[in-house]
Amino acid sequence: MANLSTDSVTLNTPPEMQRVPLVQNQRSLSWITEKVSRIVEEPTPIWWWVAFLLAAPLAMVGLFCIGYQISNGVGMWGENKTVGWAWDITNFVFWIGIGHAGTLISAILFLTRQKWRTSINRAAEAMTLFAVVCAGIFPGIHVGRVWMAWFLAPVPNGNAIWPNFRSPLLWDVFAVSTYFTVSVLFWYTGLVPDLATLRDRAKGKVARFVYGVFALGWRGSNRQWRHYEMAYLLLAGLSTPLVLSVHSVVSFDFATSIMPGWHATIFPPYFVAGAIFGGFAMVLTIMLPARLLYPQLDDLITRQHVDKMSKIILLTGTIVGYAYLMELFIAWYAGNKYEAFTFFRARIGVDNSGWYAWSYYCMMFCNVISPQLFWIKKLRTNYVAVFVVCMFVNVGMWFERFVIIVTSLAQDFIPSSWRHYSPSVVEVWTFIGTFGIFLSLFLLFMRFLPMIAMSEVKIVTPEADPHHHKPDGAHSNGDLH
């Protein structure tokens, strides 16, 4: 039988059927496993201890404030009879929005076969879970009697008390709990093959046992991979509508009311775009320092990842800017004097009548002006510039929720009921504490679990391998090509 060379087989095979060789330029695919697994296996770096010792005390302060508020009542916050919702709901919507990028990267980009997602989806999914944990704190406290919060669920009880299904608070319970459950399953399903890799590489008995338990007996057989891919696809299909539904339901907290500045049909798409906008900014805020602190990730998280995510931030930021301008146009065009007052006086501060006009301008600058820098490719691929813009976006998205909630409530229909709101010390430290909780959980995730999906990255190894042959004129700086 005549021998067929690899080149002749490749030339005679359609491109979609060509298989990628197991060895690229004398380097096997194990380089991915080595780079990612070493982060977990090597001794804990000093910077990790410093970061954790800064984040953990903040988390403890936040937990103390939560306990103090529960024992003393909601009156410990700066709310009054006019501004009944303030920082608590502002922070709830802020953290829920941050969690949207993880589901978008994992589910929608997976279904659309965007291969560049594989280096960032694991960390984004973890960020989603931790953000939802932080978000759930605030409505739980806001109900007042936290020990009675389980009545929000339609559970049969001896008191024959059933939740009011017309209440937006109940809609949030169903939306957020479903979102969190599906996100946990999606995240854990993707972890299973990598947990098996850590189990097989573990040198200690405890680590081997723990990773083995959570790896669920994974051996990498053809049958297991078929079931894994089907489960991952089904969970991606379930997660995709959640990206649109969860923040739409959160927006109904406001859109279904009659409060000026709230009852707007633009809120669902506006909130979804804003959530993706803020979520991607937070992903970059977390991943850029991680890339700097772990130099071995340079081959896996490249400038093209940052460039593509910056483009998404630019797109969604432009949509959010359009929504801001459309709100102003509708307030003027509708001829409703209460709407006009809320937008043009209470928020913009015409005639110096807006108490919180400064927050509106902060929101506009951070969310609309600063992302426009990403029209310039050099800035989209400059890590320092991207990080600075993302920090502005994080601040701006918090101010967006503050503007929507507080400015509408503080100056509503009747001037005699106006009340100026300012947060209490307990509120401020509770919010700061949630950042401590978020960072502490993310640092633990980085330390004990693979922060990059090894099994998924290997599928696109030719693009991820910086030593793979590049066409003439391509830059050899570790970027995707």
The 8 nearest C-alpha neighbors of each residue, nearest first, counted from 0:
[[1, 2, 3, 4, 8, 7, 5, 6],
 [0, 2, 3, 4, 7, 8, 5, 6],
 [1, 3, 0, 4, 5, 7, 8, 6],
 [4, 2, 1, 7, 5, 8, 6, 0],
 [3, 5, 7, 6, 8, 2, 9, 1],
 [4, 6, 8, 7, 9, 3, 10, 2],
 [7, 5, 9, 4, 8, 10, 3, 11],
 [6, 8, 10, 4, 9, 5, 11, 3],
 [9, 7, 5, 11, 6, 10, 12, 4],
 [10, 8, 6, 12, 7, 11, 5, 17],
 [9, 11, 7, 8, 12, 6, 13, 5],
 [10, 12, 8, 9, 7, 13, 6, 14],
 [13, 11, 9, 10, 8, 17, 14, 16],
 [12, 14, 16, 15, 17, 11, 10, 9],
 [15, 13, 17, 16, 12, 9, 10, 18],
 [14, 16, 13, 17, 12, 18, 19, 9],
 [17, 15, 14, 13, 18, 12, 9, 19],
 [18, 16, 14, 15, 12, 13, 9, 19],
 [19, 17, 20, 16, 15, 9, 14, 21],
 [18, 20, 21, 17, 461, 22, 460, 23],
 [21, 19, 22, 18, 23, 17, 461, 27],
 [20, 22, 19, 27, 23, 28, 26, 18],
 [21, 23, 27, 20, 26, 25, 24, 28],
 [22, 24, 26, 25, 27, 467, 21, 20],
 [23, 25, 26, 22, 467, 466, 468, 27],
 [24, 26, 23, 22, 27, 21, 466, 28],
 [27, 25, 23, 24, 22, 28, 30, 29],
 [28, 26, 22, 29, 23, 30, 21, 25],
 [27, 29, 30, 31, 22, 26, 21, 457],
 [28, 30, 32, 31, 27, 33, 26, 34],
 [31, 29, 33, 28, 32, 34, 27, 26],
 [32, 30, 29, 34, 33, 28, 35, 453],
 [31, 33, 29, 35, 30, 34, 36, 453],
 [34, 32, 30, 36, 31, 35, 37, 29],
 [33, 35, 31, 32, 37, 36, 295, 30],
 [34, 36, 32, 37, 33, 38, 449, 31],
 [37, 35, 38, 33, 39, 32, 34, 40],
 [36, 38, 40, 39, 41, 35, 34, 33],
 [37, 39, 36, 35, 40, 41, 446, 34],
 [40, 38, 37, 36, 447, 446, 41, 448],
 [39, 41, 37, 38, 36, 42, 201, 447],
 [40, 42, 37, 38, 39, 43, 44, 36],
 [43, 41, 44, 40, 39, 38, 37, 45],
 [42, 44, 41, 45, 47, 446, 48, 39],
 [45, 43, 47, 46, 42, 48, 41, 49],
 [44, 46, 48, 47, 49, 43, 50, 42],
 [45, 47, 49, 48, 44, 50, 292, 51],
 [48, 46, 50, 45, 49, 44, 51, 43],
 [47, 49, 51, 45, 46, 50, 52, 44],
 [48, 50, 46, 52, 47, 51, 53, 45],
 [51, 49, 47, 53, 48, 52, 46, 54],
 [50, 52, 54, 48, 53, 49, 55, 47],
 [53, 51, 49, 55, 50, 54, 48, 56],
 [52, 54, 50, 51, 55, 56, 49, 57],
 [53, 55, 435, 51, 57, 439, 52, 56],
 [54, 56, 58, 57, 52, 51, 53, 439],
 [57, 55, 59, 58, 54, 53, 60, 52],
 [58, 56, 435, 432, 60, 54, 55, 59],
 [57, 59, 435, 432, 436, 55, 61, 56],
 [60, 58, 56, 62, 61, 57, 63, 55],
 [61, 59, 63, 57, 58, 62, 432, 56],
 [432, 62, 60, 429, 58, 64, 59, 63],
 [63, 61, 65, 59, 64, 60, 58, 66],
 [62, 64, 60, 66, 65, 61, 67, 59],
 [65, 63, 67, 61, 62, 66, 429, 425],
 [66, 64, 62, 68, 63, 67, 69, 61],
 [65, 67, 69, 63, 64, 68, 70, 62],
 [68, 66, 64, 70, 65, 69, 63, 71],
 [67, 69, 71, 65, 72, 66, 70, 64],
 [70, 68, 66, 72, 67, 71, 65, 140],
 [69, 71, 67, 68, 72, 66, 65, 73],
 [72, 70, 68, 69, 67, 75, 73, 74],
 [73, 71, 74, 68, 69, 70, 75, 143],
 [72, 74, 75, 76, 143, 68, 141, 71],
 [75, 73, 76, 72, 77, 78, 71, 68],
 [76, 74, 73, 68, 72, 77, 425, 71],
 [77, 75, 74, 423, 78, 426, 73, 425],
 [76, 78, 422, 423, 421, 79, 75, 420],
 [77, 79, 83, 76, 82, 85, 420, 84],
 [80, 78, 82, 81, 83, 77, 418, 420],
 [79, 81, 83, 82, 78, 418, 416, 417],
 [82, 80, 79, 83, 418, 409, 408, 417],
 [83, 81, 79, 408, 84, 78, 409, 80],
 [84, 82, 78, 81, 79, 80, 85, 408],
 [85, 83, 82, 88, 87, 86, 404, 78],
 [84, 86, 87, 405, 88, 89, 82, 83],
 [85, 87, 89, 88, 90, 84, 426, 422],
 [88, 86, 137, 90, 89, 85, 91, 84],
 [89, 87, 91, 90, 86, 85, 84, 92],
 [90, 88, 86, 400, 87, 91, 92, 401],
 [89, 91, 93, 87, 88, 92, 86, 94],
 [90, 92, 134, 88, 93, 94, 89, 137],
 [91, 93, 95, 89, 90, 94, 96, 88],
 [94, 92, 90, 96, 91, 95, 397, 89],
 [95, 93, 134, 97, 130, 96, 91, 92],
 [96, 94, 92, 98, 97, 93, 131, 134],
 [95, 97, 274, 93, 94, 98, 99, 92],
 [98, 96, 278, 94, 95, 99, 277, 274],
 [97, 99, 127, 95, 96, 130, 100, 101],
 [100, 98, 101, 102, 96, 97, 275, 278],
 [101, 99, 278, 103, 275, 279, 102, 98],
 [102, 100, 123, 124, 104, 127, 103, 99],
 [101, 103, 105, 104, 99, 100, 106, 124],
 [102, 104, 100, 107, 101, 106, 105, 99],
 [105, 103, 108, 101, 102, 120, 106, 100],
 [106, 104, 102, 120, 103, 109, 101, 108],
 [105, 107, 235, 109, 103, 102, 108, 239],
 [106, 108, 110, 103, 109, 239, 111, 104],
 [107, 109, 111, 113, 104, 110, 106, 112],
 [110, 108, 112, 106, 107, 111, 105, 113],
 [109, 111, 107, 112, 108, 106, 235, 236],
 [110, 112, 108, 109, 113, 107, 106, 114],
 [113, 111, 109, 110, 114, 108, 107, 116],
 [114, 112, 108, 115, 111, 109, 116, 110],
 [115, 113, 116, 112, 117, 459, 109, 108],
 [114, 116, 117, 113, 304, 118, 119, 303],
 [115, 117, 114, 119, 118, 120, 113, 104],
 [118, 116, 456, 115, 120, 119, 455, 114],
 [119, 117, 451, 116, 299, 300, 120, 456],
 [118, 120, 117, 116, 121, 122, 123, 451],
 [119, 121, 123, 105, 117, 122, 116, 104],
 [122, 120, 124, 123, 451, 119, 450, 452],
 [121, 123, 125, 124, 450, 120, 119, 126],
 [124, 122, 101, 126, 120, 121, 125, 282],
 [125, 123, 101, 127, 121, 126, 122, 120],
 [126, 124, 122, 128, 127, 123, 121, 129],
 [125, 127, 123, 129, 124, 128, 130, 122],
 [128, 126, 98, 124, 130, 125, 101, 129],
 [127, 129, 131, 125, 130, 126, 132, 124],
 [128, 130, 132, 126, 131, 127, 437, 133],
 [129, 131, 133, 127, 94, 132, 128, 98],
 [130, 132, 134, 128, 133, 129, 95, 135],
 [133, 131, 129, 135, 130, 134, 128, 136],
 [134, 132, 130, 131, 135, 136, 433, 129],
 [135, 133, 91, 131, 94, 136, 132, 95],
 [134, 136, 132, 133, 137, 131, 138, 139],
 [135, 137, 139, 134, 133, 138, 140, 132],
 [136, 138, 87, 140, 139, 135, 91, 141],
 [139, 137, 141, 140, 136, 135, 142, 88],
 [138, 140, 137, 136, 141, 142, 145, 135],
 [141, 139, 137, 138, 142, 143, 145, 136],
 [142, 140, 138, 143, 139, 137, 73, 87],
 [141, 143, 140, 139, 144, 138, 145, 148],
 [144, 142, 141, 140, 145, 73, 72, 69],
 [143, 145, 146, 147, 142, 148, 69, 140],
 [144, 146, 148, 147, 143, 140, 139, 142],
 [145, 147, 144, 148, 149, 143, 139, 150],
 [148, 146, 145, 149, 144, 150, 151, 142],
 [149, 147, 145, 150, 146, 151, 139, 144],
 [148, 150, 151, 147, 152, 146, 154, 145],
 [151, 149, 152, 148, 147, 162, 153, 154],
 [152, 150, 149, 162, 148, 169, 153, 172],
 [151, 153, 150, 154, 149, 162, 172, 169],
 [154, 152, 161, 162, 151, 155, 150, 149],
 [153, 155, 152, 156, 150, 161, 149, 151],
 [156, 154, 153, 159, 157, 161, 160, 158],
 [157, 155, 158, 159, 154, 160, 161, 150],
 [156, 158, 159, 155, 160, 154, 161, 150],
 [157, 159, 160, 156, 155, 161, 150, 154],
 [158, 160, 157, 156, 161, 155, 154, 162],
 [161, 159, 158, 162, 156, 150, 157, 155],
 [162, 160, 153, 159, 163, 150, 154, 155],
 [163, 161, 151, 164, 153, 150, 160, 152],
 [162, 164, 165, 166, 161, 169, 151, 167],
 [163, 165, 166, 162, 169, 170, 167, 161],
 [166, 164, 163, 167, 169, 170, 162, 168],
 [165, 167, 168, 164, 169, 163, 170, 162],
 [168, 166, 170, 252, 169, 171, 165, 251],
 [169, 167, 171, 166, 170, 172, 252, 138],
 [168, 170, 172, 171, 167, 166, 151, 164],
 [171, 169, 167, 173, 168, 172, 174, 248],
 [170, 172, 174, 168, 169, 173, 175, 249],
 [171, 173, 169, 170, 175, 174, 176, 168],
 [172, 174, 170, 176, 171, 175, 177, 169],
 [175, 173, 171, 177, 245, 172, 176, 178],
 [174, 176, 178, 177, 172, 173, 171, 179],
 [175, 177, 179, 173, 178, 174, 172, 180],
 [178, 176, 180, 174, 175, 179, 173, 181],
 [177, 179, 175, 176, 181, 180, 182, 174],
 [178, 180, 182, 176, 177, 181, 175, 183],
 [181, 179, 177, 183, 182, 178, 176, 184],
 [180, 182, 184, 178, 183, 179, 185, 177],
 [181, 183, 185, 179, 180, 184, 186, 178],
 [184, 182, 186, 180, 181, 185, 187, 179],
 [183, 185, 181, 187, 182, 186, 188, 180],
 [186, 184, 182, 188, 183, 187, 234, 181],
 [187, 185, 183, 189, 184, 188, 182, 124],
 [186, 188, 190, 184, 189, 185, 183, 191],
 [189, 187, 185, 190, 186, 191, 184, 231],
 [188, 190, 187, 186, 191, 185, 192, 231],
 [191, 189, 187, 188, 193, 192, 194, 186],
 [190, 192, 214, 194, 193, 188, 189, 195],
 [193, 191, 195, 194, 190, 196, 217, 454],
 [192, 194, 196, 195, 190, 191, 197, 453],
 [195, 193, 197, 191, 214, 196, 192, 210],
 [194, 196, 198, 214, 192, 193, 197, 217],
 [197, 195, 193, 199, 194, 198, 200, 192],
 [198, 196, 200, 194, 195, 199, 201, 193],
 [199, 197, 195, 207, 210, 201, 196, 211],
 [198, 200, 196, 197, 201, 195, 207, 211],
 [199, 201, 197, 198, 196, 202, 207, 36],
 [202, 200, 198, 207, 199, 203, 197, 206],
 [203, 201, 200, 204, 207, 206, 199, 198],
 [204, 202, 206, 205, 201, 207, 208, 200],
 [203, 205, 207, 206, 208, 202, 201, 209],
 [206, 204, 208, 207, 203, 209, 210, 201],
 [207, 205, 209, 203, 208, 204, 210, 201],
 [206, 208, 198, 204, 201, 210, 205, 209],
 [207, 209, 211, 205, 206, 210, 204, 212],
 [210, 208, 206, 212, 211, 207, 205, 213],
 [209, 211, 198, 213, 207, 212, 208, 194],
 [212, 210, 208, 214, 209, 198, 213, 207],
 [213, 211, 209, 210, 214, 215, 208, 216],
 [212, 214, 215, 210, 211, 209, 194, 191],
 [213, 215, 211, 191, 195, 194, 212, 216],
 [216, 214, 213, 217, 212, 211, 191, 195],
 [217, 215, 214, 218, 211, 212, 195, 213],
 [216, 218, 215, 214, 219, 195, 192, 191],
 [219, 217, 220, 216, 195, 223, 192, 214],
 [220, 218, 217, 223, 224, 221, 192, 222],
 [221, 219, 223, 222, 218, 224, 217, 225],
 [220, 222, 224, 223, 225, 219, 226, 218],
 [223, 221, 225, 220, 224, 226, 219, 227],
 [224, 222, 220, 226, 225, 221, 227, 219],
 [223, 225, 227, 221, 226, 222, 228, 220],
 [226, 224, 222, 228, 227, 223, 229, 221],
 [227, 225, 229, 223, 224, 228, 230, 222],
 [226, 228, 224, 230, 225, 229, 223, 231],
 [227, 229, 231, 225, 230, 226, 224, 232],
 [228, 230, 232, 226, 231, 227, 233, 225],
 [231, 229, 233, 227, 232, 228, 226, 234],
 [232, 230, 228, 234, 229, 233, 227, 235],
 [231, 233, 235, 229, 230, 234, 228, 236],
 [234, 232, 236, 230, 235, 231, 229, 237],
 [233, 235, 237, 231, 236, 232, 185, 238],
 [236, 234, 106, 232, 238, 233, 237, 231],
 [235, 237, 233, 234, 239, 238, 232, 106],
 [238, 236, 234, 235, 239, 233, 240, 241],
 [237, 239, 235, 241, 236, 240, 234, 106],
 [238, 240, 241, 236, 242, 237, 106, 107],
 [241, 239, 243, 242, 238, 244, 237, 236],
 [242, 240, 244, 238, 243, 239, 245, 178],
 [243, 241, 240, 239, 244, 245, 99, 102],
 [242, 244, 241, 240, 245, 271, 247, 246],
 [243, 245, 241, 247, 246, 242, 240, 248],
 [246, 244, 248, 247, 174, 241, 243, 242],
 [245, 247, 249, 248, 271, 244, 250, 270],
 [246, 248, 267, 244, 250, 245, 249, 243],
 [249, 247, 251, 245, 246, 250, 244, 171],
 [248, 250, 246, 251, 247, 252, 171, 245],
 [249, 251, 247, 252, 248, 267, 253, 266],
 [252, 250, 254, 248, 253, 249, 255, 247],
 [253, 251, 167, 250, 249, 254, 255, 248],
 [252, 254, 261, 251, 256, 255, 250, 262],
 [253, 255, 262, 251, 261, 263, 256, 252],
 [256, 254, 251, 253, 262, 252, 257, 261],
 [255, 257, 254, 262, 253, 258, 261, 252],
 [258, 256, 262, 259, 255, 261, 254, 253],
 [257, 259, 261, 256, 260, 262, 407, 411],
 [260, 258, 338, 261, 337, 407, 257, 341],
 [259, 261, 407, 338, 258, 341, 262, 403],
 [260, 262, 253, 254, 258, 259, 263, 256],
 [261, 263, 254, 256, 257, 255, 258, 260],
 [264, 262, 254, 265, 261, 266, 260, 255],
 [263, 265, 266, 254, 262, 267, 268, 255],
 [266, 264, 263, 267, 269, 268, 322, 326],
 [265, 267, 269, 264, 270, 268, 263, 250],
 [268, 266, 247, 270, 269, 250, 265, 271],
 [269, 267, 271, 270, 266, 272, 265, 247],
 [268, 270, 266, 272, 267, 271, 265, 273],
 [271, 269, 273, 267, 268, 272, 266, 274],
 [272, 270, 274, 268, 273, 269, 246, 267],
 [273, 271, 275, 269, 274, 270, 315, 276],
 [272, 274, 276, 270, 271, 275, 319, 277],
 [273, 275, 96, 271, 277, 276, 272, 278],
 [274, 276, 278, 272, 100, 273, 277, 99],
 [277, 275, 273, 315, 274, 312, 278, 279],
 [278, 276, 280, 274, 275, 279, 97, 273],
 [279, 277, 97, 100, 275, 281, 280, 276],
 [280, 278, 282, 100, 281, 277, 276, 275],
 [279, 281, 389, 277, 283, 278, 282, 284],
 [280, 282, 284, 278, 283, 279, 285, 277],
 [283, 281, 279, 285, 284, 280, 286, 123],
 [282, 284, 286, 280, 285, 281, 287, 279],
 [285, 283, 281, 282, 286, 287, 386, 280],
 [284, 286, 282, 283, 287, 288, 281, 289],
 [287, 285, 289, 283, 288, 284, 282, 290],
 [286, 288, 290, 289, 283, 285, 284, 291],
 [289, 287, 291, 290, 286, 285, 292, 284],
 [290, 288, 286, 292, 291, 287, 293, 285],
 [289, 291, 287, 293, 288, 292, 296, 286],
 [292, 290, 288, 289, 293, 294, 287, 297],
 [291, 293, 289, 290, 288, 294, 46, 287],
 [292, 294, 290, 295, 291, 296, 289, 38],
 [295, 293, 296, 297, 291, 292, 290, 289],
 [296, 294, 293, 297, 34, 298, 290, 35],
 [295, 297, 299, 294, 298, 290, 293, 300],
 [298, 296, 295, 299, 300, 294, 301, 290],
 [297, 299, 296, 477, 300, 465, 301, 463],
 [298, 300, 296, 297, 301, 118, 463, 464],
 [301, 299, 297, 296, 118, 298, 304, 290],
 [302, 300, 478, 303, 304, 299, 297, 477],
 [301, 303, 305, 304, 478, 380, 306, 300],
 [302, 304, 306, 301, 305, 479, 478, 307],
 [305, 303, 307, 302, 306, 301, 308, 300],
 [304, 306, 302, 308, 303, 307, 309, 380],
 [307, 305, 303, 309, 379, 304, 380, 308],
 [308, 306, 310, 304, 309, 305, 303, 311],
 [307, 309, 311, 305, 310, 306, 304, 312],
 [308, 310, 312, 306, 307, 311, 379, 305],
 [309, 311, 313, 307, 308, 312, 314, 306],
 [310, 312, 314, 308, 313, 309, 315, 307],
 [313, 311, 309, 315, 276, 310, 314, 316],
 [312, 314, 310, 316, 311, 370, 315, 317],
 [315, 313, 311, 317, 316, 312, 310, 318],
 [314, 316, 318, 276, 312, 317, 272, 313],
 [317, 315, 319, 313, 318, 314, 312, 367],
 [316, 318, 320, 314, 315, 319, 313, 321],
 [319, 317, 315, 321, 316, 320, 322, 314],
 [318, 320, 316, 322, 321, 317, 273, 315],
 [321, 319, 317, 323, 367, 322, 318, 316],
 [320, 322, 318, 324, 319, 323, 325, 317],
 [323, 321, 325, 319, 320, 324, 326, 269],
 [322, 324, 320, 326, 321, 325, 319, 327],
 [325, 323, 327, 321, 326, 322, 328, 320],
 [324, 326, 328, 322, 327, 323, 321, 329],
 [327, 325, 329, 323, 324, 328, 330, 322],
 [326, 328, 330, 324, 325, 329, 331, 342],
 [327, 329, 325, 331, 330, 326, 332, 324],
 [330, 328, 332, 326, 331, 327, 333, 325],
 [329, 331, 327, 339, 338, 328, 333, 332],
 [330, 332, 328, 329, 333, 334, 339, 327],
 [331, 333, 329, 334, 330, 328, 335, 327],
 [334, 332, 335, 329, 330, 331, 328, 338],
 [333, 335, 332, 331, 336, 330, 339, 338],
 [336, 334, 338, 333, 337, 339, 330, 331],
 [335, 337, 339, 338, 340, 334, 330, 341],
 [336, 338, 340, 339, 335, 259, 341, 412],
 [339, 337, 259, 341, 335, 330, 340, 336],
 [338, 340, 336, 330, 337, 342, 341, 343],
 [339, 341, 344, 337, 338, 343, 342, 336],
 [342, 340, 345, 338, 339, 344, 343, 346],
 [343, 341, 346, 339, 340, 344, 345, 347],
 [342, 344, 347, 340, 339, 349, 346, 341],
 [345, 343, 348, 349, 340, 353, 347, 346],
 [344, 346, 353, 341, 348, 342, 347, 352],
 [347, 345, 356, 342, 348, 344, 353, 359],
 [348, 346, 343, 356, 344, 349, 345, 342],
 [347, 349, 353, 344, 351, 356, 352, 346],
 [348, 350, 344, 351, 347, 343, 352, 353],
 [351, 349, 352, 348, 344, 353, 343, 347],
 [352, 350, 348, 349, 353, 344, 354, 356],
 [351, 353, 348, 350, 344, 349, 345, 354],
 [354, 352, 345, 348, 356, 344, 355, 351],
 [355, 353, 356, 352, 345, 348, 419, 406],
 [354, 356, 357, 353, 358, 346, 406, 345],
 [357, 355, 346, 359, 348, 347, 353, 358],
 [356, 358, 360, 355, 359, 361, 354, 347],
 [359, 357, 361, 356, 360, 355, 362, 398],
 [360, 358, 362, 356, 361, 357, 346, 402],
 [361, 359, 363, 362, 357, 358, 364, 356],
 [360, 362, 358, 364, 359, 363, 365, 357],
 [363, 361, 395, 359, 360, 365, 398, 364],
 [364, 362, 360, 367, 366, 361, 365, 359],
 [363, 365, 368, 361, 362, 367, 366, 360],
 [364, 366, 395, 391, 362, 392, 369, 363],
 [367, 365, 395, 363, 392, 364, 362, 316],
 [368, 366, 320, 363, 364, 365, 369, 316],
 [367, 369, 364, 371, 370, 365, 366, 363],
 [368, 370, 365, 371, 367, 372, 388, 364],
 [371, 369, 372, 313, 373, 368, 367, 388],
 [370, 372, 373, 369, 368, 374, 313, 367],
 [373, 371, 370, 374, 369, 375, 378, 368],
 [372, 374, 375, 371, 379, 370, 378, 313],
 [373, 375, 372, 371, 376, 313, 379, 378],
 [376, 374, 373, 378, 377, 372, 379, 371],
 [375, 377, 379, 378, 380, 374, 373, 306],
 [378, 376, 380, 379, 375, 381, 373, 374],
 [377, 379, 381, 376, 380, 375, 384, 373],
 [380, 378, 376, 306, 373, 377, 381, 309],
 [381, 379, 378, 377, 306, 302, 382, 376],
 [382, 380, 378, 384, 383, 379, 377, 385],
 [381, 383, 385, 384, 386, 380, 287, 379],
 [382, 384, 386, 385, 381, 387, 378, 388],
 [383, 385, 387, 381, 386, 382, 378, 388],
 [386, 384, 382, 388, 383, 387, 389, 381],
 [385, 387, 389, 383, 384, 388, 284, 382],
 [386, 388, 390, 384, 389, 385, 383, 391],
 [389, 387, 391, 385, 390, 386, 369, 384],
 [390, 388, 280, 392, 386, 391, 387, 385],
 [389, 391, 393, 387, 392, 388, 386, 394],
 [390, 392, 365, 388, 394, 389, 393, 395],
 [391, 393, 395, 389, 390, 365, 394, 366],
 [394, 392, 390, 396, 391, 395, 277, 389],
 [395, 393, 391, 397, 392, 396, 390, 398],
 [396, 394, 362, 365, 392, 398, 366, 397],
 [397, 395, 399, 398, 393, 394, 392, 277],
 [396, 398, 399, 394, 395, 400, 93, 401],
 [397, 399, 401, 395, 396, 400, 362, 402],
 [400, 398, 396, 402, 397, 401, 362, 395],
 [399, 401, 403, 89, 398, 402, 397, 404],
 [402, 400, 398, 404, 399, 403, 89, 405],
 [403, 401, 399, 406, 400, 404, 405, 398],
 [404, 402, 400, 401, 405, 406, 407, 399],
 [405, 403, 401, 402, 407, 406, 400, 408],
 [404, 406, 408, 407, 401, 402, 409, 85],
 [407, 405, 402, 409, 408, 404, 403, 345],
 [408, 406, 405, 404, 409, 260, 410, 411],
 [407, 409, 405, 82, 410, 406, 411, 81],
 [408, 410, 418, 406, 417, 82, 405, 407],
 [411, 409, 417, 408, 407, 406, 345, 414],
 [410, 412, 408, 413, 407, 409, 417, 259],
 [413, 411, 414, 337, 410, 259, 416, 258],
 [412, 414, 415, 416, 411, 417, 410, 337],
 [415, 413, 417, 416, 412, 410, 411, 418],
 [414, 416, 413, 417, 418, 412, 410, 411],
 [417, 415, 414, 413, 418, 81, 411, 410],
 [418, 416, 410, 414, 409, 415, 81, 419],
 [419, 417, 409, 81, 420, 416, 82, 410],
 [418, 420, 409, 421, 417, 354, 82, 410],
 [419, 421, 418, 78, 77, 422, 82, 409],
 [420, 422, 77, 423, 419, 78, 85, 76],
 [423, 421, 77, 426, 427, 76, 424, 420],
 [422, 424, 77, 426, 76, 425, 427, 421],
 [423, 425, 427, 426, 428, 422, 76, 429],
 [424, 426, 423, 428, 427, 64, 429, 76],
 [427, 425, 429, 423, 424, 428, 76, 422],
 [426, 428, 424, 430, 429, 425, 431, 423],
 [429, 427, 431, 430, 425, 426, 432, 61],
 [428, 430, 61, 432, 426, 427, 431, 64],
 [429, 431, 433, 432, 428, 427, 426, 434],
 [432, 430, 428, 434, 433, 429, 427, 435],
 [61, 431, 433, 58, 435, 429, 57, 430],
 [432, 434, 436, 435, 430, 431, 133, 437],
 [435, 433, 437, 432, 431, 436, 438, 430],
 [434, 436, 58, 54, 57, 432, 433, 438],
 [435, 437, 58, 433, 439, 434, 438, 440],
 [436, 438, 434, 440, 435, 439, 129, 433],
 [437, 439, 441, 435, 440, 436, 442, 434],
 [440, 438, 436, 442, 441, 437, 54, 55],
 [439, 441, 443, 437, 438, 442, 436, 444],
 [440, 442, 444, 438, 443, 439, 445, 437],
 [443, 441, 445, 439, 444, 440, 438, 446],
 [444, 442, 446, 440, 441, 445, 447, 439],
 [443, 445, 441, 442, 448, 446, 447, 440],
 [446, 444, 442, 443, 450, 448, 447, 441],
 [445, 447, 443, 444, 39, 448, 442, 38],
 [446, 448, 39, 444, 445, 443, 449, 40],
 [449, 447, 444, 445, 450, 446, 39, 194],
 [450, 448, 451, 35, 36, 445, 39, 452],
 [449, 451, 122, 445, 121, 448, 452, 444],
 [452, 450, 449, 121, 118, 453, 119, 35],
 [451, 453, 455, 454, 121, 456, 117, 118],
 [454, 452, 456, 455, 451, 32, 457, 193],
 [453, 455, 457, 452, 456, 193, 192, 458],
 [456, 454, 457, 453, 452, 458, 117, 459],
 [455, 457, 453, 458, 117, 459, 454, 452],
 [458, 456, 460, 459, 455, 454, 453, 28],
 [457, 459, 456, 455, 460, 454, 461, 114],
 [460, 458, 457, 456, 461, 462, 463, 114],
 [459, 461, 457, 463, 462, 464, 458, 456],
 [462, 460, 464, 463, 459, 467, 23, 19],
 [461, 463, 460, 464, 459, 479, 480, 467],
 [462, 464, 460, 461, 299, 465, 459, 479],
 [463, 465, 461, 466, 467, 460, 462, 298],
 [466, 464, 477, 467, 463, 298, 478, 475],
 [467, 465, 464, 468, 24, 23, 469, 477],
 [466, 468, 464, 465, 461, 469, 23, 24],
 [469, 467, 466, 470, 24, 465, 461, 23],
 [470, 468, 473, 467, 471, 480, 475, 474],
 [471, 469, 473, 472, 468, 480, 474, 467],
 [470, 472, 473, 469, 474, 468, 475, 480],
 [471, 473, 470, 474, 469, 475, 480, 468],
 [474, 472, 471, 470, 469, 475, 480, 476],
 [475, 473, 476, 472, 478, 477, 469, 480],
 [474, 476, 477, 473, 478, 465, 469, 466],
 [477, 475, 478, 474, 465, 302, 301, 479],
 [476, 478, 465, 298, 475, 301, 479, 297],
 [479, 477, 301, 302, 476, 303, 480, 475],
 [478, 480, 303, 462, 463, 477, 301, 302],
 [479, 478, 462, 469, 473, 303, 474, 470]]
